[in-house]
Amino acid sequence: MREVLVVAGEASGDLHAAAVVEALRSLSPGIPIAAVGGARTHAAGAVLIEDIAAHAVMGYAGVVRQIPFHLRLLGKLKARLAGGGVGLVILVDYPGFNLRVAAAAKAAGVPVLYFITPKVWAWRAGRLKEMRRTITRAAVILPFEEEYLRKHGIAATYVGNPLLDGARDLPSRTHARAALDLADDAPVLALFPGSRRGELAQHLDVFTATARALQARMPSLRVIVSVAPNMVLDPARVPFQLVSGGSYLVWRAADAALVKSGTSTLEAAIANTPLIVAYRVGTLNYEIARRLIRGIRYIGLVNLVVDRSVAREFIQSAMRPGAMADALEPLLVPGSPARTKMLADLADVRAALGEPGAAERVARMALEMIA
């Protein structure tokens, strides 16, 4: 049997790739799997041909420094593909590099399964032509992506969202509050300011000011802050309870949340936590993004999944503490009309996401495709 070649380019991709490798090993124990990935992919049973841990980058300068490495790696993968031992390539996210791998696989006559495809519905739609030419099948993780890619001639299948797999056994509200030493009857606000330094620089102070404004209105309000495992926050700057690496514990303990735009907004829906969405970047980056992003009405995935406003969005200059406090306050009040409506809307988002099992569905697709 020819090998499956899995290519993931960063930590999040390594996590998703590992889940697929584990599922492949379960369904077909003897299948040979080689990978560009990290410790998780290796532990799941793949033979690493390149460890991405030594080449993690942040920012444009970091990307530029890694160009020689990526060129060498692409050459190595092209040689492997040309050798005839690869029966299928599974690409995981990382489009800047992986679309080049897809082109190399196409040239070598090797089918390509792309898991977590580029967000061409939001920006860089010019990639669609290249995707249509080089990708055999696409396994997408947002419901609307299937129809969008199929309209552009790409054989796409919605496999479910991996977040659902990480939330199979959510803690109860009572358990979460006990674990965080929070009174069961206290109103609790959660802050999710982001997991990257740039995001924290843009969001942390405004999120903190919003929480302070709410505490002035609701003196019994407790505030908890979800801290990414790779980050350390200064308690003097953020005078609230800090919780590292336990996002679903925070979600389940909270009555409402102020959340940086991104996958965290889907976590809120899965955990049934009312929220508002905020995001701010530097002026230059915003102007560039504004010109690149076309045809979408929302920035928050929780809104995009059902194509309507579930959670209010506060973008760039709209991200003001007073305005965000006004939006959050009724979400913290049990039985309020705003809270009741949002809980119903979040149920619609969860229903649209479907059921857990994304990695296993990808693995089954892979076994159908391997040459």
C-alpha positions as CSV (number, residue, x, y, z in Angstrom):
1,M,0.0,0.0,0.0
2,R,1.3,3.4,-0.9
3,E,1.6,6.0,1.9
4,V,-0.6,8.8,2.9
5,L,1.4,12.1,3.1
6,V,-0.1,14.6,5.6
7,V,1.1,18.2,5.6
8,A,0.3,20.6,8.5
9,G,2.3,23.8,8.9
10,E,1.5,25.2,12.4
11,A,0.4,24.2,15.9
12,S,-3.3,24.3,15.2
13,G,-2.8,22.3,12.0
14,D,-0.8,19.8,13.9
15,L,-3.7,19.3,16.3
16,H,-6.2,18.6,13.5
17,A,-3.7,16.5,11.5
18,A,-3.1,14.3,14.6
19,A,-6.8,13.7,14.9
20,V,-7.0,12.5,11.3
21,V,-3.9,10.3,11.6
22,E,-5.4,8.7,14.7
23,A,-8.6,8.1,12.9
24,L,-6.8,6.6,9.9
25,R,-4.8,4.3,12.2
26,S,-8.0,3.1,13.9
27,L,-9.8,2.4,10.6
28,S,-6.8,1.0,8.7
29,P,-4.0,0.0,11.2
30,G,-1.4,-1.0,8.6
31,I,-1.6,2.1,6.5
32,P,1.8,3.9,6.1
33,I,1.6,7.6,7.0
34,A,4.3,10.2,6.6
35,A,3.9,13.8,7.8
36,V,5.1,17.3,7.9
37,G,3.8,18.1,11.4
38,G,4.6,18.3,15.1
39,A,4.6,16.3,18.2
40,R,0.9,15.5,18.2
41,T,1.0,14.1,14.6
42,H,4.0,12.0,15.5
43,A,2.4,10.7,18.7
44,A,-0.8,9.8,16.7
45,G,1.3,7.4,14.5
46,A,2.8,9.3,11.6
47,V,6.5,9.2,10.7
48,L,7.7,12.8,10.7
49,I,9.7,13.8,7.7
50,E,9.8,17.4,9.0
51,D,9.1,18.7,12.4
52,I,7.3,22.1,12.2
53,A,8.1,23.0,15.9
54,A,11.5,24.5,15.0
55,H,10.0,26.7,12.3
56,A,7.0,28.4,13.9
57,V,6.7,32.0,12.9
58,M,4.9,35.1,13.9
59,G,4.4,38.2,11.7
60,Y,5.6,39.2,8.3
61,A,9.3,39.3,9.3
62,G,9.1,35.8,10.6
63,V,7.5,34.5,7.4
64,V,10.2,36.2,5.3
65,R,13.0,34.5,7.4
66,Q,11.4,31.1,6.8
67,I,11.2,31.4,3.0
68,P,14.4,29.4,2.5
69,F,13.1,26.6,4.7
70,H,9.8,26.4,2.9
71,L,11.6,26.3,-0.5
72,R,13.7,23.4,0.7
73,L,10.7,21.6,2.2
74,L,8.7,22.0,-1.0
75,G,11.6,20.5,-3.0
76,K,11.8,17.6,-0.6
77,L,8.0,17.0,-1.0
78,K,8.2,17.2,-4.8
79,A,10.9,14.6,-4.8
80,R,8.8,12.3,-2.5
81,L,5.8,12.7,-4.7
82,A,7.7,12.0,-7.9
83,G,9.1,8.8,-6.4
84,G,5.8,7.1,-6.8
85,G,5.3,5.9,-3.2
86,V,2.6,8.4,-2.2
87,G,-1.0,7.4,-2.8
88,L,-2.7,10.4,-1.3
89,V,-1.8,13.8,0.1
90,I,-3.9,15.3,3.0
91,L,-3.3,19.0,3.4
92,V,-4.4,20.7,6.6
93,D,-4.9,24.5,6.5
94,Y,-1.7,26.5,5.9
95,P,-2.7,27.7,2.4
96,G,0.3,29.8,1.5
97,F,2.4,26.7,1.5
98,N,-0.1,23.9,1.0
99,L,-1.5,25.2,-2.2
100,R,2.0,24.8,-3.7
101,V,2.1,21.2,-2.4
102,A,-1.3,20.6,-4.0
103,A,0.1,21.8,-7.3
104,A,3.1,19.5,-6.9
105,A,0.8,16.5,-6.1
106,K,-1.4,17.3,-9.2
107,A,1.7,17.3,-11.4
108,A,2.7,14.0,-9.9
109,G,-0.7,12.4,-10.5
110,V,-1.4,12.1,-6.7
111,P,-4.9,12.9,-5.4
112,V,-5.3,15.7,-2.9
113,L,-7.7,15.9,0.1
114,Y,-7.6,19.4,1.6
115,F,-8.9,19.6,5.2
116,I,-9.7,23.1,6.5
117,T,-9.5,25.0,3.2
118,P,-8.5,28.6,2.6
119,K,-11.2,31.1,3.5
120,V,-11.7,32.2,-0.1
121,W,-15.3,33.2,0.7
122,A,-13.8,36.1,2.7
123,W,-10.6,37.0,0.9
124,R,-8.2,36.0,-1.9
125,A,-11.0,34.6,-4.1
126,G,-8.4,34.4,-6.8
127,R,-7.2,31.2,-5.2
128,L,-10.4,29.4,-6.3
129,K,-9.1,28.8,-9.8
130,E,-5.9,27.2,-8.4
131,M,-8.0,25.1,-5.9
132,R,-10.3,23.9,-8.6
133,R,-7.3,22.8,-10.7
134,T,-5.3,21.0,-7.9
135,I,-7.6,19.8,-5.2
136,T,-9.4,16.4,-5.7
137,R,-11.7,16.8,-2.7
138,A,-12.2,19.4,0.0
139,A,-13.2,18.6,3.6
140,V,-14.6,21.9,5.0
141,I,-15.4,22.8,8.6
142,L,-18.0,25.6,8.2
143,P,-21.4,24.6,6.8
144,F,-21.7,27.3,4.2
145,E,-18.3,26.5,2.7
146,E,-19.6,23.3,1.0
147,E,-22.1,25.1,-1.2
148,Y,-19.7,28.0,-1.8
149,L,-16.9,25.8,-3.1
150,R,-19.2,23.5,-5.1
151,K,-20.5,26.6,-6.9
152,H,-16.9,27.2,-8.0
153,G,-16.3,23.7,-9.2
154,I,-14.6,22.2,-6.2
155,A,-15.8,18.9,-4.8
156,A,-16.4,20.0,-1.2
157,T,-18.0,18.1,1.7
158,Y,-18.9,19.5,5.1
159,V,-17.3,17.1,7.6
160,G,-18.3,18.9,10.8
161,N,-16.4,21.3,12.9
162,P,-13.4,20.0,15.0
163,L,-14.5,22.2,17.9
164,L,-17.4,19.8,18.5
165,D,-14.9,17.0,19.1
166,G,-13.1,19.0,21.8
167,A,-16.4,19.7,23.5
168,R,-18.0,16.2,23.7
169,D,-18.1,16.3,27.5
170,L,-18.6,19.9,28.6
171,P,-18.6,20.5,32.4
172,S,-21.8,21.5,34.0
173,R,-22.3,25.1,35.1
174,T,-22.2,24.0,38.8
175,H,-19.0,22.0,38.2
176,A,-17.3,24.9,36.3
177,R,-18.2,27.4,39.0
178,A,-17.0,25.2,41.8
179,A,-13.7,24.6,40.0
180,L,-13.2,28.3,39.6
181,D,-14.4,29.2,43.1
182,L,-17.3,31.2,41.9
183,A,-20.6,31.5,43.8
184,D,-23.5,29.8,42.0
185,D,-25.7,32.9,42.2
186,A,-23.1,35.5,41.2
187,P,-23.3,37.2,37.7
188,V,-20.1,36.2,35.8
189,L,-18.6,37.9,32.8
190,A,-15.8,36.1,30.8
191,L,-13.2,37.9,28.7
192,F,-11.6,36.2,25.7
193,P,-9.1,38.9,24.4
194,G,-7.1,36.6,22.1
195,S,-4.2,34.2,22.0
196,R,-1.7,36.3,20.1
197,R,0.4,39.2,21.3
198,G,-0.9,41.5,18.7
199,E,-4.5,40.7,19.6
200,L,-3.8,41.3,23.3
201,A,-2.2,44.6,22.5
202,Q,-5.3,45.7,20.6
203,H,-8.0,44.2,22.9
204,L,-6.8,43.7,26.5
205,D,-7.1,47.2,27.8
206,V,-10.5,47.9,26.2
207,F,-11.9,44.6,27.4
208,T,-10.7,45.4,30.9
209,A,-12.2,48.9,30.8
210,T,-15.5,47.3,29.6
211,A,-15.5,44.9,32.5
212,R,-14.8,47.7,35.0
213,A,-17.7,49.7,33.5
214,L,-20.0,46.8,34.1
215,Q,-18.8,46.3,37.6
216,A,-19.6,49.9,38.4
217,R,-23.2,49.1,37.3
218,M,-23.3,45.6,38.8
219,P,-21.1,45.5,42.0
220,S,-21.6,41.8,42.5
221,L,-20.3,41.0,39.0
222,R,-17.3,38.6,38.9
223,V,-15.0,38.8,35.9
224,I,-12.8,35.9,34.7
225,V,-10.3,36.0,31.8
226,S,-9.4,33.1,29.6
227,V,-5.6,33.1,29.0
228,A,-4.1,31.2,26.2
229,P,-1.6,28.5,27.4
230,N,1.3,30.3,25.7
231,M,0.6,33.7,27.3
232,V,1.2,35.4,30.6
233,L,-0.9,38.4,31.6
234,D,0.2,41.0,34.2
235,P,-2.3,40.9,37.1
236,A,-1.7,44.6,37.6
237,R,-2.9,45.3,34.1
238,V,-5.8,42.8,34.3
239,P,-7.2,42.9,37.9
240,F,-9.5,39.9,37.4
241,Q,-9.3,36.1,37.9
242,L,-7.0,34.6,35.2
243,V,-7.7,31.1,34.0
244,S,-5.1,29.5,31.8
245,G,-5.8,26.7,29.3
246,G,-9.3,26.0,30.4
247,S,-11.5,27.8,27.9
248,Y,-14.6,25.5,28.2
249,L,-14.4,25.7,32.0
250,V,-14.6,29.5,31.6
251,W,-17.4,29.3,29.0
252,R,-19.5,27.1,31.2
253,A,-19.0,29.2,34.3
254,A,-19.9,32.5,32.6
255,D,-23.3,34.1,32.1
256,A,-22.0,36.2,29.2
257,A,-18.7,36.9,27.4
258,L,-16.8,39.6,25.5
259,V,-15.0,37.7,22.8
260,K,-12.3,38.4,20.2
261,S,-13.6,37.5,16.7
262,G,-12.5,34.0,15.6
263,T,-13.2,30.4,16.4
264,S,-13.8,31.4,20.0
265,T,-17.2,32.7,19.0
266,L,-18.2,29.2,17.9
267,E,-17.0,27.8,21.2
268,A,-19.5,30.2,22.8
269,A,-22.3,28.8,20.8
270,I,-21.3,25.2,21.6
271,A,-21.1,26.1,25.3
272,N,-24.4,28.0,25.2
273,T,-22.9,31.3,26.5
274,P,-24.3,34.6,25.3
275,L,-21.7,36.9,23.8
276,I,-20.7,40.0,21.9
277,V,-17.9,40.0,19.4
278,A,-15.1,42.6,19.2
279,Y,-12.1,43.0,17.0
280,R,-9.5,45.6,16.3
281,V,-6.3,45.7,14.3
282,G,-3.8,48.5,13.3
283,T,-5.2,51.1,10.9
284,L,-3.0,50.0,8.0
285,N,-3.9,46.3,8.4
286,Y,-7.6,47.2,8.6
287,E,-7.5,49.3,5.4
288,I,-5.8,46.4,3.6
289,A,-8.3,43.9,4.9
290,R,-11.2,46.1,4.1
291,R,-10.2,46.2,0.5
292,L,-9.5,42.4,0.3
293,I,-12.6,41.2,2.1
294,R,-15.7,41.2,-0.2
295,G,-19.2,40.0,0.0
296,I,-19.5,39.0,3.6
297,R,-21.8,40.8,6.1
298,Y,-20.3,39.7,9.4
299,I,-16.9,39.1,10.9
300,G,-17.9,36.7,13.7
301,L,-18.2,33.0,12.8
302,V,-21.1,32.7,15.1
303,N,-23.0,35.1,12.8
304,L,-21.6,33.7,9.5
305,V,-22.7,30.1,10.2
306,V,-26.4,31.1,10.2
307,D,-26.0,34.2,8.1
308,R,-27.7,36.5,10.5
309,S,-26.8,38.7,13.5
310,V,-26.7,36.4,16.5
311,A,-24.1,38.4,18.5
312,R,-23.4,42.1,18.1
313,E,-20.1,43.0,16.6
314,F,-17.9,45.9,17.6
315,I,-15.2,46.4,15.0
316,Q,-12.3,49.0,15.0
317,S,-13.5,52.4,16.3
318,A,-16.8,50.9,17.5
319,M,-14.9,48.9,20.1
320,R,-15.7,51.3,22.9
321,P,-16.1,50.3,26.6
322,G,-19.4,52.1,27.2
323,A,-21.1,50.7,24.1
324,M,-19.9,47.2,24.7
325,A,-21.0,47.4,28.4
326,D,-24.5,48.5,27.2
327,A,-24.7,45.4,24.9
328,L,-23.4,43.0,27.6
329,E,-25.5,44.2,30.5
330,P,-28.9,42.6,29.5
331,L,-27.1,39.4,28.6
332,L,-26.1,39.0,32.2
333,V,-29.6,39.3,33.5
334,P,-31.5,36.0,33.8
335,G,-34.7,35.9,31.8
336,S,-34.1,39.2,30.0
337,P,-35.5,39.4,26.4
338,A,-32.0,39.9,25.0
339,R,-30.6,36.9,26.8
340,T,-33.6,34.6,26.0
341,K,-33.3,35.5,22.3
342,M,-29.6,34.9,22.1
343,L,-29.9,31.5,23.8
344,A,-32.4,30.5,21.1
345,D,-30.1,31.8,18.4
346,L,-27.1,30.0,19.8
347,A,-29.1,26.8,19.6
348,D,-29.6,27.4,15.9
349,V,-25.8,27.8,15.5
350,R,-25.1,24.5,17.3
351,A,-27.7,22.7,15.1
352,A,-26.1,24.1,12.0
353,L,-22.7,22.8,13.0
354,G,-24.0,19.2,13.1
355,E,-22.4,16.4,15.1
356,P,-18.9,15.6,16.3
357,G,-16.7,13.3,14.3
358,A,-14.9,15.5,11.8
359,A,-11.6,13.7,11.9
360,E,-13.2,10.3,11.3
361,R,-15.2,11.6,8.4
362,V,-11.9,13.0,6.8
363,A,-10.2,9.6,7.4
364,R,-13.0,7.7,5.7
365,M,-12.8,10.1,2.7
366,A,-9.1,9.5,2.6
367,L,-9.5,5.7,2.5
368,E,-11.9,6.1,-0.4
369,M,-9.4,8.2,-2.3
370,I,-6.0,6.6,-1.8
371,A,-4.6,5.4,-5.1
